[in-house]
Amino acid sequence: MFALLFALQSFAGAAELSGVNVPDTATVGGQDLVLNGLGLREKFFFDIYVGGLYLPSKTKDWRAAIEMDGAKRITMNFVYSEVSLEKLLEAYKEGLETNTYATNQGANFEKFFGWMETMKSGDSMVFDYVPGTGTTVTVKGQVKGTIADADFMKALWAVYIGDHPPTNALKSGMMKG
């Protein structure tokens, strides 16, 4: 009986999508955030990753999410067997070309691309934004670096939740509010 109660407690305060459990809250830069939503990135009927968006308060408006004051977090939990570095970079470059926030961020994105790696099922990426500090990029549990420019965060967030996201299901899930 104790084991059952413990198992149930471990899922309290968590959301699940495609076998990925994520907490309903996170703390970034000392600020408490809430899970705005989880979305699934699919390609050719295969689940690729689960994206999560954490904000100071919930919203269904992607522009409000990007412009919102305070800390923010995007998580990517990979469920597909392997996404090569080449495919990952190709997807980011396509997202940057089709979303309007990506102006004048070429040098920052080149640095960001240098931090990327081939991702396998169970791997994750976390992008934490803290005003005055910037966006800290963590890949497979290892902090790769921080990009101070707030416009970089806006461009990166727009790749996921902007006008032209990788899939509408990913965006609508992350923007569930």
C-alpha positions as CSV (number, residue, x, y, z in Angstrom):
1,M,0.0,0.0,0.0
2,F,2.8,2.4,0.9
3,A,4.5,1.8,-2.5
4,L,1.2,2.7,-4.3
5,L,0.8,5.9,-2.3
6,F,4.5,6.8,-3.0
7,A,4.0,6.1,-6.8
8,L,0.8,8.3,-6.9
9,Q,2.6,11.1,-5.0
10,S,5.5,11.1,-7.4
11,F,3.1,12.0,-10.3
12,A,1.2,14.7,-8.3
13,G,2.0,18.1,-9.8
14,A,3.2,16.6,-13.1
15,A,1.9,16.7,-16.7
16,E,2.4,13.8,-19.2
17,L,2.6,13.7,-22.9
18,S,3.9,10.8,-25.1
19,G,5.3,9.1,-22.1
20,V,7.2,12.2,-20.9
21,N,6.4,13.5,-17.4
22,V,7.2,17.1,-16.6
23,P,6.6,19.1,-13.4
24,D,3.8,21.6,-13.3
25,T,6.1,24.3,-12.0
26,A,9.8,25.3,-12.3
27,T,12.0,27.9,-10.7
28,V,14.3,29.9,-13.0
29,G,16.5,32.7,-11.7
30,G,14.7,32.6,-8.4
31,Q,11.3,33.1,-10.0
32,D,8.5,30.5,-9.8
33,L,7.0,29.6,-13.2
34,V,4.0,27.6,-14.2
35,L,3.7,25.1,-17.0
36,N,1.8,26.9,-19.7
37,G,1.5,23.8,-21.8
38,L,3.1,20.7,-23.4
39,G,3.2,20.1,-27.2
40,L,4.3,17.2,-29.3
41,R,6.6,17.6,-32.3
42,E,5.8,14.9,-34.8
43,K,7.2,14.3,-38.2
44,F,5.9,11.6,-40.7
45,F,3.7,10.2,-37.9
46,F,6.7,9.7,-35.5
47,D,6.9,11.4,-32.2
48,I,10.1,13.4,-32.1
49,Y,10.1,15.5,-28.8
50,V,7.8,16.9,-26.2
51,G,8.1,20.7,-25.8
52,G,7.2,22.4,-22.6
53,L,6.7,26.2,-22.0
54,Y,7.1,27.7,-18.5
55,L,6.0,31.3,-17.8
56,P,5.4,33.6,-14.8
57,S,1.6,33.3,-15.6
58,K,-0.4,31.4,-18.2
59,T,-1.4,32.8,-21.5
60,K,-2.8,31.6,-24.8
61,D,-1.2,34.5,-26.8
62,W,2.2,33.6,-28.2
63,R,3.2,37.2,-28.5
64,A,2.3,37.9,-24.9
65,A,4.4,34.8,-23.9
66,I,7.5,36.1,-25.7
67,E,7.1,39.7,-24.5
68,M,6.1,38.8,-20.9
69,D,8.3,40.2,-18.2
70,G,10.2,37.8,-16.1
71,A,12.0,34.5,-16.4
72,K,10.8,31.8,-18.9
73,R,11.8,28.3,-19.8
74,I,11.4,26.0,-22.8
75,T,12.1,22.3,-22.4
76,M,12.5,19.7,-25.2
77,N,12.4,16.0,-24.1
78,F,13.3,13.8,-27.0
79,V,11.3,10.5,-27.5
80,Y,12.5,9.6,-31.0
81,S,15.4,7.1,-31.2
82,E,17.8,9.6,-32.7
83,V,17.7,13.1,-34.2
84,S,21.1,13.8,-35.9
85,L,22.9,17.1,-35.4
86,E,22.4,17.9,-39.1
87,K,18.6,17.4,-38.9
88,L,18.4,19.5,-35.7
89,L,20.3,22.4,-37.2
90,E,18.2,22.1,-40.4
91,A,15.0,22.4,-38.4
92,Y,16.3,25.4,-36.4
93,K,17.5,27.2,-39.6
94,E,14.1,26.6,-41.2
95,G,12.3,27.9,-38.1
96,L,14.5,31.1,-38.0
97,E,13.8,31.8,-41.7
98,T,10.1,31.6,-41.3
99,N,9.6,33.5,-38.0
100,T,9.7,37.3,-37.8
101,Y,11.6,37.7,-34.5
102,A,14.9,36.3,-35.9
103,T,16.4,39.5,-37.2
104,N,20.0,40.5,-36.4
105,Q,20.7,37.3,-34.4
106,G,23.0,35.5,-36.9
107,A,26.1,35.6,-34.6
108,N,24.1,34.5,-31.6
109,F,22.6,31.6,-33.4
110,E,25.9,30.5,-34.8
111,K,27.1,30.3,-31.2
112,F,23.9,28.4,-30.2
113,F,24.3,26.0,-33.2
114,G,27.8,25.2,-31.9
115,W,26.2,24.0,-28.6
116,M,23.8,21.5,-30.3
117,E,24.4,17.8,-30.4
118,T,22.7,14.7,-31.8
119,M,19.8,13.9,-29.5
120,K,18.5,10.5,-28.6
121,S,15.4,9.2,-26.8
122,G,15.6,10.3,-23.2
123,D,17.9,13.3,-23.9
124,S,16.7,16.9,-23.2
125,M,17.4,20.5,-23.9
126,V,16.4,23.3,-21.6
127,F,16.4,27.0,-22.5
128,D,16.2,29.3,-19.4
129,Y,15.7,33.0,-19.9
130,V,16.4,35.4,-17.0
131,P,16.1,39.2,-17.6
132,G,19.4,40.9,-17.2
133,T,21.3,37.6,-17.6
134,G,20.0,36.1,-20.9
135,T,19.2,32.7,-22.2
136,T,21.1,29.8,-20.7
137,V,21.3,26.7,-22.9
138,T,21.5,23.2,-21.3
139,V,21.9,20.2,-23.5
140,K,21.8,16.6,-22.0
141,G,22.1,18.1,-18.5
142,Q,25.2,20.1,-19.3
143,V,25.1,24.0,-19.4
144,K,26.6,25.0,-22.7
145,G,26.5,28.7,-22.3
146,T,24.4,31.9,-22.0
147,I,23.5,34.4,-24.6
148,A,22.8,37.8,-23.0
149,D,20.7,39.4,-25.8
150,A,17.0,39.4,-25.0
151,D,16.2,39.5,-28.7
152,F,17.9,36.1,-29.0
153,M,15.3,34.7,-26.5
154,K,12.5,36.2,-28.5
155,A,13.9,34.7,-31.8
156,L,14.4,31.3,-30.2
157,W,10.9,31.3,-28.5
158,A,9.3,32.3,-31.9
159,V,10.8,29.2,-33.5
160,Y,8.5,27.1,-31.2
161,I,5.5,29.3,-30.7
162,G,5.6,32.0,-33.4
163,D,3.7,32.4,-36.7
164,H,5.3,29.3,-38.3
165,P,6.1,26.7,-35.6
166,P,7.5,23.2,-36.5
167,T,3.9,21.9,-36.2
168,N,0.6,23.4,-35.1
169,A,0.2,20.7,-32.5
170,L,3.5,21.7,-30.8
171,K,2.5,25.3,-30.7
172,S,-1.1,24.7,-29.6
173,G,0.0,22.4,-26.8
174,M,2.7,24.8,-25.5
175,M,0.2,27.7,-25.7
176,K,-2.6,25.8,-24.0
177,G,-2.5,28.4,-21.1
